[in-house]
Amino acid sequence: SPEVRARALRTIELYSHFCRATALAPTDVNVVATSAIRDASNRDEFLEQARRISGLNIRVLEREEEAWYGFLAAINSSRRY
C-alpha cells in the first residue's frame, strides 16, 4: 500500500542519515532486501527510489541466500550458555 511504501522509504532515509551522522560511508554499509522486496510487483521502482533517497547500495538477496541467513540467525540465537 502507499502508506507501507512511504513508511519503508522514510525508514531507509532515516537510516542513511544515521550512517552519515556516525561517519559511515555508503560503501561501509551492506544493505539487503528480502522477499518482501524481491517478490513485490513494484520492486525496481521501489529500489530506485530507495537508492536515490538514501544514497545506499541496496542488494536484493536471492531466496537461497535469505534462507541461509535465516538459518544462521536461528542457530546463533538458539545457543545455550
N, C-alpha and C positions, 0 to 999 in steps of 0.2 A: 504494500500500500504506500501511497505517497508519504504518510506520516512515518512509517517504519524506515523508508528510504532516507528521509530528511534526518531522522534521529541517527541513523548509521553514519551518514556523511558528517554530521555535526561531531560525532564521537571521533571519527578519523581526523577531523580538523583539530579538535582539542588535543588529541594525542600528538599530532605533529607540532603543535605549539609547545607542548611539554618537552618533546625531543629537542626542539631548538633552545628552549629555556635552560635545559641541562647540558647544552653543548654537544648534543649527539648529532652527527651529520647524517643525512639521509642514507648514506652508504653504511652507516654503523647499525642500522635498524633493519631487521628482517621481518617484513610484514607479509602475512599469508592470509589467504581467504579459503574458506572451507566450502562444503557442499551448498550452503545457503547461497553463495555467490556462483559457484560452479554450475549449479542447476537452474539459476534464475534466467528467465526469458530475456531480461534486460542486462545481462551480465556485462557485455562490452561497454555499454553506455554508462553503467554504474561505475565500473573500474576506471574508465576515462575520467569521469567527474571526480572520483575519489583521489586519483593520482594528481589531477590538476589542483584540487583544493589543498591537498596535503604536501605535495612535493615528494612523497614517498613512493618507492617502487613496491607495488603490491603483486605478489605472486600467487596464483591460484594453485592449491595443492591438488594433485591427482588423487583419485579415490584410494589407491593403494597406499600412497604416502600419508594421507589423512588417517587411514586405518592404522598404519604403523605408529604414528604419533599418539593416537588414542590408546593403543596397546602399551606403549612406553609410559604414558601417564597413569594408566591403570596399575601397571606393575610397580611403578615407583611410589604410588600413593597407597599401595597395599602392604608395603614393607612393615614388618613388625620390629619393634625395638626392644 
